[in-house]
């Protein structure tokens, strides 16, 4: 085929030269030289391609089968390996998803075990503790809206149930919660005309604060009651909820 094309090229060139003897000889020679170069290059390239293809045809695979290195279906073992690799590639997304689910379940189970321990609750990150308490009230049956985390404030969340609004204050501390904290929460309850408020702490509420809160719509949940609620509403080996987040690592700070 290459030879035929070369002959046709020179035939056309000679025909033009014979029928136009007065034509520009330099122009014709330039065309002839360019055409010859292109022809020679194409011959070299095609020969190289033929050489590579022939080499592929005879080159053996890792199992010694001639021509199977590039044409794997010539070797049954290579074909089987290729099919297994394709199957693994198809299953990889599902496998990765399953591994993430298993890891998430493990993290959730570990978290469920830890939150039953008073010492762990006392050293939780304050933001993580607030999220835990908010989630606990969701499980109890409240509609919970968390307020933006600012480190400290009069309340940390809005609780709604049966058409009533309650305010939630979380205090993760190793010490005690005094009367000023109760006063702040009660002031917010009155200002928002809420039905009441909850204060949840990992510490203890002082006797003076409890005495002041007596008869007022303020419910106090200290460590012992908090652990009981956690054990009741966080069942062991429970399915991971959709809204579960891996708890934030503890820091060195403590709530007042």
C-alpha positions as CSV (number, residue, x, y, z in Angstrom):
1,X,0.0,0.0,0.0
2,X,2.8,2.4,0.9
3,X,4.6,1.5,-2.4
4,X,1.4,2.2,-4.4
5,X,1.0,5.6,-2.8
6,X,4.6,6.5,-3.5
7,X,4.2,5.5,-7.2
8,X,1.0,7.6,-7.5
9,X,2.7,10.6,-6.0
10,X,5.6,10.5,-8.4
11,X,3.3,9.7,-11.4
12,X,1.2,12.8,-10.6
13,X,4.4,14.8,-10.3
14,X,5.8,13.6,-13.7
15,X,2.4,14.2,-15.4
16,X,2.5,17.8,-14.2
17,X,6.1,18.3,-15.3
18,X,5.4,16.8,-18.8
19,X,2.3,18.9,-19.4
20,X,3.9,22.1,-17.9
21,X,7.5,22.1,-19.2
22,X,7.7,25.8,-18.5
23,X,6.7,25.4,-14.9
24,X,8.9,26.4,-12.0
25,X,11.5,23.6,-11.7
26,X,12.6,24.7,-8.2
27,X,9.0,24.4,-7.0
28,X,8.7,20.9,-8.4
29,X,11.9,19.8,-6.9
30,X,10.8,21.2,-3.5
31,X,7.6,19.2,-3.7
32,X,9.5,16.1,-4.8
33,X,11.9,16.4,-1.8
34,X,9.1,17.0,0.7
35,X,7.1,14.1,-0.7
36,X,10.1,11.9,-0.6
37,X,10.8,12.8,3.1
38,X,7.2,12.1,4.0
39,X,7.2,8.8,2.1
40,X,10.5,7.7,3.8
41,X,9.2,8.7,7.3
42,X,5.9,6.8,6.8
43,X,7.8,3.7,5.7
44,X,10.1,3.9,8.8
45,X,7.1,4.5,11.1
46,X,5.0,1.7,9.7
47,X,7.9,-0.7,9.9
48,X,8.4,0.3,13.6
49,X,4.7,-0.3,14.2
50,X,4.9,-3.7,12.5
51,X,7.9,-4.5,14.7
52,X,6.2,-3.6,17.9
53,X,3.0,-5.5,17.0
54,X,5.0,-8.6,16.1
55,X,6.9,-8.4,19.3
56,X,3.6,-8.1,21.3
57,X,2.3,-11.2,19.4
58,X,5.3,-13.4,20.4
59,X,6.1,-11.9,23.9
60,X,5.1,-14.4,26.6
61,X,3.1,-13.6,29.8
62,X,4.3,-14.3,33.4
63,X,3.0,-17.9,32.9
64,X,5.1,-18.4,29.8
65,X,2.3,-18.4,27.2
66,X,3.5,-16.9,23.9
67,X,1.7,-13.7,23.0
68,X,-0.3,-13.5,26.2
69,X,1.5,-10.6,27.8
70,X,-0.5,-8.1,25.8
71,X,-3.4,-10.4,24.7
72,X,-4.3,-11.8,28.1
73,X,-7.1,-14.0,26.8
74,X,-4.5,-16.3,25.2
75,X,-3.6,-17.5,28.8
76,X,-6.3,-18.9,31.0
77,X,-4.4,-17.9,34.2
78,X,-4.0,-14.3,33.0
79,X,-7.6,-14.2,32.1
80,X,-8.6,-15.4,35.5
81,X,-6.4,-12.8,37.2
82,X,-7.9,-10.0,35.1
83,X,-11.4,-11.1,35.9
84,X,-10.6,-11.2,39.6
85,X,-9.1,-7.7,39.4
86,X,-12.2,-6.4,37.7
87,X,-14.4,-8.0,40.3
88,X,-12.3,-6.4,43.1
89,X,-12.6,-3.0,41.4
90,X,-16.4,-3.4,41.2
91,X,-16.6,-4.4,44.9
92,X,-14.1,-1.8,46.2
93,X,-16.7,1.0,46.8
94,X,-19.1,-1.4,48.6
95,X,-16.2,-2.8,50.7
96,X,-15.0,0.7,51.7
97,X,-18.5,1.7,52.6
98,X,-18.9,-1.4,54.7
99,X,-15.6,-0.8,56.5
100,X,-16.6,2.8,57.3
101,X,-19.9,1.5,58.7
102,X,-18.1,-1.1,60.8
103,X,-15.6,1.6,62.1
104,X,-18.5,4.0,62.9
105,X,-20.4,1.2,64.8
106,X,-17.2,0.5,66.7
107,X,-16.7,4.1,67.6
108,X,-20.4,4.4,68.6
109,X,-20.2,1.4,70.9
110,X,-16.9,2.7,72.5
111,X,-18.6,6.0,73.1
112,X,-21.6,4.4,74.6
113,X,-19.4,2.5,77.0
114,X,-17.4,5.6,78.0
115,X,-20.4,7.9,78.6
116,X,-21.5,5.5,81.4
117,X,-18.4,6.4,83.3
118,X,-18.5,9.4,85.6
119,X,-14.8,10.2,85.2
120,X,-15.1,10.2,81.4
121,X,-18.1,12.6,81.5
122,X,-16.1,15.0,83.8
123,X,-13.3,15.1,81.3
124,X,-15.3,15.4,78.1
125,X,-14.8,18.4,75.8
126,X,-17.5,21.0,76.9
127,X,-18.9,21.2,73.4
128,X,-19.1,17.4,73.1
129,X,-20.8,17.2,76.5
130,X,-23.4,19.7,75.4
131,X,-24.1,17.7,72.3
132,X,-24.4,14.5,74.4
133,X,-27.0,16.1,76.7
134,X,-28.9,17.6,73.8
135,X,-29.0,14.1,72.1
136,X,-30.1,12.6,75.5
137,X,-33.1,14.9,75.7
138,X,-34.0,14.0,72.1
139,X,-34.1,10.4,73.1
140,X,-36.2,11.3,76.1
141,X,-38.8,12.8,73.7
142,X,-38.0,16.5,73.5
143,X,-37.6,18.5,70.3
144,X,-34.2,20.0,70.8
145,X,-32.6,23.1,69.2
146,X,-29.0,23.7,70.2
147,X,-27.7,27.2,70.6
148,X,-24.4,28.3,69.0
149,X,-21.5,27.2,71.2
150,X,-19.9,30.2,72.9
151,X,-18.1,28.6,75.8
152,X,-20.5,29.8,78.4
153,X,-23.9,31.3,78.6
154,X,-27.3,31.3,80.3
155,X,-28.5,28.3,78.3
156,X,-27.3,25.9,75.7
157,X,-30.5,24.7,74.1
158,X,-34.2,25.0,73.6
159,X,-36.4,22.1,74.6
160,X,-40.0,21.8,73.3
161,X,-42.5,19.2,74.4
162,X,-46.3,19.2,74.3
163,X,-46.3,22.9,73.2
164,X,-44.1,24.0,76.1
165,X,-40.7,25.6,75.9
166,X,-37.9,24.7,78.3
167,X,-34.3,26.0,78.5
168,X,-31.3,23.7,78.9
169,X,-28.1,24.6,80.6
170,X,-25.1,22.1,80.6
171,X,-22.2,22.3,83.0
172,X,-19.4,19.9,82.5
173,X,-17.3,20.4,85.7
174,X,-15.5,18.5,88.4
175,X,-16.6,21.0,91.0
176,X,-19.9,22.4,92.1
177,X,-22.5,24.6,90.5
178,X,-23.5,27.6,92.6
179,X,-26.5,29.8,93.0
180,X,-25.4,32.4,90.3
181,X,-25.8,29.7,87.6
182,X,-29.3,28.8,88.8
183,X,-30.2,32.5,88.9
184,X,-29.0,33.1,85.4
185,X,-31.0,30.2,84.1
186,X,-34.1,31.2,86.0
187,X,-33.7,34.8,84.6
188,X,-33.6,33.4,81.1
189,X,-36.7,31.3,81.7
190,X,-38.6,34.3,82.9
191,X,-37.4,36.5,80.1
192,X,-38.5,34.1,77.4
193,X,-41.7,33.1,79.3
194,X,-40.6,29.5,79.1
195,X,-42.3,26.7,81.1
196,X,-39.1,25.8,82.9
197,X,-35.5,25.0,82.7
198,X,-33.1,22.1,83.1
199,X,-29.5,22.3,84.5
200,X,-27.4,19.2,83.8
201,X,-24.0,18.9,85.4
202,X,-21.2,16.4,85.9
203,X,-20.5,18.0,89.2
204,X,-22.9,18.8,92.1
205,X,-25.2,21.7,92.8
206,X,-24.6,23.4,96.1
207,X,-27.1,23.1,98.9
208,X,-27.7,26.9,98.8
209,X,-28.5,26.7,95.1
210,X,-30.8,23.8,95.5
211,X,-32.6,25.6,98.3
212,X,-33.0,28.7,96.1
213,X,-34.3,26.6,93.2
214,X,-36.9,24.8,95.4
215,X,-40.4,25.6,94.3
216,X,-39.2,27.1,91.0
217,X,-39.5,25.5,87.5
218,X,-35.9,24.5,87.5
219,X,-35.0,20.8,87.3
220,X,-31.5,19.8,88.5
221,X,-29.8,16.7,87.0
222,X,-26.6,15.8,88.8
223,X,-24.1,13.0,87.9
224,X,-26.0,10.1,89.5
225,X,-29.3,10.9,87.7
226,X,-27.4,11.7,84.5
227,X,-25.7,8.3,84.5
228,X,-29.1,6.6,85.1
229,X,-30.7,8.5,82.2
230,X,-27.7,7.6,79.9
231,X,-28.0,3.9,80.8
232,X,-31.7,4.0,80.1
233,X,-31.7,5.8,76.8
234,X,-28.3,4.6,75.4
235,X,-28.8,0.9,74.9
236,X,-25.7,-1.2,74.5
237,X,-25.2,-2.7,71.0
238,X,-27.6,-0.1,69.7
239,X,-27.7,0.7,66.0
240,X,-25.7,3.8,65.1
241,X,-28.1,6.8,64.7
242,X,-27.9,8.9,61.5
243,X,-27.0,12.0,63.5
244,X,-24.1,10.4,65.4
245,X,-20.9,12.3,65.4
246,X,-17.5,11.1,66.7
247,X,-17.0,12.9,70.1
248,X,-14.5,15.7,70.2
249,X,-11.3,14.9,72.1
250,X,-11.1,16.3,75.6
251,X,-9.1,19.4,76.4
252,X,-7.7,20.7,79.6
253,X,-10.3,23.4,80.3
254,X,-13.3,23.0,82.6
255,X,-16.6,24.8,82.8
256,X,-16.9,27.1,85.8
